[in-house]
Amino acid sequence: MSWRSDLRERMRATGSAGRTLGRKVRSSAQRELSNVRALPSWVRQLIVCLFLFALLLGASKADKGLALRLVDFARTSVTADITWEEVKVFAAGLPAKLKNFASLDLRNFWSRAVTGTPTELAWPVTGEITSYFGWRPNPDSPGMSLHQGIDIVAPKGTKVAAVLDGVVSDVRQSPQYGLVVEIDHGGGVSTVYGHLDSALVQEGEKLRRGDYLGTVGDSGNATGSHLHFEVRKDGIEVDPMTLLPPLVKGP
C-alpha cells in the first residue's frame, strides 16, 4: 500500500471515530437535558422561589411600590401553583427594575417584615451573649431543643430596659423562665424578659423605650444570673439578633 493510500485510510478511520464520538456527546447531552426537563414541577418552582427570596431579602430601602410587588409575587409563588410562563413574564420586567436593587438592605427588610417599619431595638441589658436563638443541646437531658430567644449574662440586680415603647401585657411566674415580664408593642409584636430577680412594673403599665421593667436574676430553670430575651411576631418567636443593633466593644 502506497503512503497516499495509507494516509487516506487513516483519515477515514479518524473521521469515523470523530463522528462516533460526536454522536455519543450529543446523546449524552440530550439525556442530561431530558433529566432536567423531567424534574418535578415542585422542584423547578422551589428553585424559582429561592431565587425570588434572595431578591426579597433586602427590599426595605427599595421603592415602596416595588417592594410590595415583589412581596406579592413571592407570596403568590408560595401559595399558588404558578406556571413557568408566569415566572418568565415577571423575570422579563426585572431589567427595568435593577436600578432599584442597588439600595437593597437585608437588615431593614427583615425588621420591616417583623414590625411593619424598619426598626432597631434597644439592648435590654449590656452583657455577653452566651446562647443564641436556634437549636441547641439540652443542658440537663439528651437531645436538642429550640432556644426561642437569646441569653445575656449580667450581674444579678442589673436593671433591664424595654427595647421599644409598649404596654406591659403580663407579669408572671414560669417554671422554665422564672419571673417573666411581657410587653406588647402593637402590630402583633411583643417582647419577653425572663429569669428576672424582680419586676419594676405591673400589668397595663405603659413604658417608653429604655424604661426599666425589672432586674436580672436567676429565677426559674437557670444555671446562673442572666436575662432570657425573646421577640415574638403574632405569637411566633423570631431571632432578636436580626433586630438588635451591633454590639460595640471597647471603652
C-alpha positions, 0 to 999 in steps of 0.5 A, spaced: 500 500 500 502 506 497 503 512 503 497 516 499 493 510 500 495 509 507 494 516 509 487 516 506 485 510 510 487 513 516 483 519 515 477 515 514 478 511 520 479 518 524 473 521 521 469 515 523 471 515 530 470 523 530 463 522 528 462 516 533 464 520 538 460 526 536 454 522 536 455 519 543 456 527 546 450 529 543 446 523 546 449 524 552 447 531 552 440 530 550 439 525 556 442 530 561 437 535 558 431 530 558 433 529 566 432 536 567 426 537 563 423 531 567 424 534 574 418 535 578 414 541 577 415 542 585 422 542 584 423 547 578 418 552 582 422 551 589 428 553 585 424 559 582 422 561 589 429 561 592 431 565 587 425 570 588 427 570 596 434 572 595 431 578 591 426 579 597 431 579 602 433 586 602 427 590 599 426 595 605 430 601 602 427 599 595 421 603 592 415 602 596 411 600 590 416 595 588 417 592 594 410 590 595 410 587 588 415 583 589 412 581 596 406 579 592 409 575 587 413 571 592 407 570 596 403 568 590 409 563 588 408 560 595 401 559 595 399 558 588 401 553 583 404 558 578 406 556 571 413 557 568 410 562 563 408 566 569 415 566 572 418 568 565 413 574 564 415 577 571 423 575 570 422 579 563 420 586 567 426 585 572 431 589 567 427 595 568 427 594 575 435 593 577 436 600 578 432 599 584 436 593 587 442 597 588 439 600 595 437 593 597 438 592 605 437 585 608 437 588 615 431 593 614 427 588 610 427 583 615 425 588 621 420 591 616 417 584 615 417 583 623 414 590 625 411 593 619 417 599 619 424 598 619 426 598 626 432 597 631 431 595 638 434 597 644 439 592 648 435 590 654 441 589 658 449 590 656 452 583 657 455 577 653 451 573 649 452 566 651 446 562 647 443 564 641 436 563 638 436 556 634 437 549 636 441 547 641 443 541 646 439 540 652 443 542 658 440 537 663 437 531 658 439 528 651 437 531 645 436 538 642 431 543 643 429 550 640 432 556 644 426 561 642 430 567 644 437 569 646 441 569 653 445 575 656 449 574 662 449 580 667 450 581 674 444 579 678 440 586 680 442 589 673 436 593 671 433 591 664 430 596 659 424 595 654 427 595 647 421 599 644 415 603 647 409 598 649 404 596 654 406 591 659 401 585 657 403 580 663 407 579 669 408 572 671 411 566 674 414 560 669 417 554 671 422 554 665 423 562 665 422 564 672 419 571 673 417 573 666 415 580 664 411 581 657 410 587 653 406 588 647 408 593 642 402 593 637 402 590 630 402 583 633 409 584 636 411 583 643 417 582 647 419 577 653 424 578 659 425 572 663 429 569 669 428 576 672 430 577 680 424 582 680 419 586 676 419 594 676 412 594 673 405 591 673 400 589 668 397 595 663 403 599 665 405 603 659 413 604 658 417 608 653 423 605 650 429 604 655 424 604 661 426 599 666 421 593 667 425 589 672 432 586 674 436 580 672 436 574 676 436 567 676 429 565 677 426 559 674 430 553 670 437 557 670 444 555 671 446 562 673 444 570 673 442 572 666 436 575 662 432 570 657 430 575 651 425 573 646 421 577 640 415 574 638 411 576 631 403 574 632 405 569 637 411 566 633 418 567 636 423 570 631 431 571 632 432 578 636 439 578 633 436 580 626 433 586 630 438 588 635 443 593 633 451 591 633 454 590 639 460 595 640 466 593 644 471 597 647 471 603 652 
